[in-house]
């Protein structure tokens, strides 16, 4: 088990609670156990919001659920699930020192509205941050009668902790386009804040350029299977009050700061125009780069351990990803303190090794650079901006690494 201090360091850098970070760590090892198990590795398909975060691109919405579509309906069986997850718990403990409680596992099996069997499970683990027998739980959501429209794909799982196993962690997942269609269907059918948050990030992710016609076709098939009308902008907009009513309750604890609802809601017309008519905005140009500099891109897990001021950089990246202005607490070269309000775009490292933030200064009206070692603090403002340049601090499409001047040791430890 990694140390309590490592979990606290990640919590501090991301602005999230230690319990949420610990659960993210646990989710990585559960995915390792599931997709190392002979009976499950080719028969369970990972999907949903946690799939997006762990396998496609990093967002700041830390989820508590693991959602799967099962290829074998007979796996939705209490005895099978208890025996299988007891095996997985032993394997995880042997490899990572993370302790699950087989005696506390719960699997509630029920008939879903389509007449098929589904299951909601709870897997309880021993926490570094909850004492005694108060074990937190990871939720499982299992279905065996979903429409699988595309062939599943194997994806690397983001596990930005020092005990990542050799060769990494991999999961069998819905492909990107199918996850997008599922999220659009869920947004129109369930009208929940987290689906709005995910749909906007799916559309903004620069690492993918999915065909909107293909996603629309998948969405139509998903809606037909669920026996609901094709999801449109008008259907979603009619549920605005319901979505905004869940905005804080669903997202506040999963994000370092809660962005304003309008910053995401107002993105929907552009998304549905892209979906229905294939209207695609021209890609924005990146901020020009000096010839002696390199752009720094966050590895999976952010800038933690890559450069100094990791906590500050994570808040700046969160703002960039959410299209929100930030106010910097900055000490200029002349020693004077300033508080510029900026649109953050990218990080770059000079040949001399200095790391700077490239940002549009709202007051002066053009791009300026700010040495990261001179940024003393940052405040994310509830004021959205329309990007003028490509944002190179946004979500990731695959695990990436940045050459660092020094890196911490990797290794495993037992509790």
Secondary structure, 3 states (H helix, E strand, C coil): CCCHHHHHHHHHHHCCCHHHHHHHHHHHHHHHHHHHCCCCCCCEEEEHHHHHHHHHCCCCCCCCEEEEEECCHHHCCHHHHHHHHHHHHHHHHHHHCCCECHHHCEEEEEECCCCCEEEEEEEEECCCCCCCCCCEEEEEEEECCCCCCCCCEEEECCCCCCCCCCCCCEEEECCHHHHHHHHHHHHHHHCCHHHHHHHHHHHHCCCCCCCHHHHHHHHHHHHHHHCCCCCCHHHHHCCHHHHHHHHHHHHHHHCCCCCCHHHHHCCHHHHHHHHHHCCCCCCCCCCCCCCCEEEECCECCECCCCCCCHHHHHHHHHHHHCCEEEEEEEECCCCCEECCEEEEEEEEEECCCCEEEEEEECCCCEEEEEEHHHEEEEEEEEEECCCCCCCCCCCCCCCCCCCCCCCCCCCCCCC
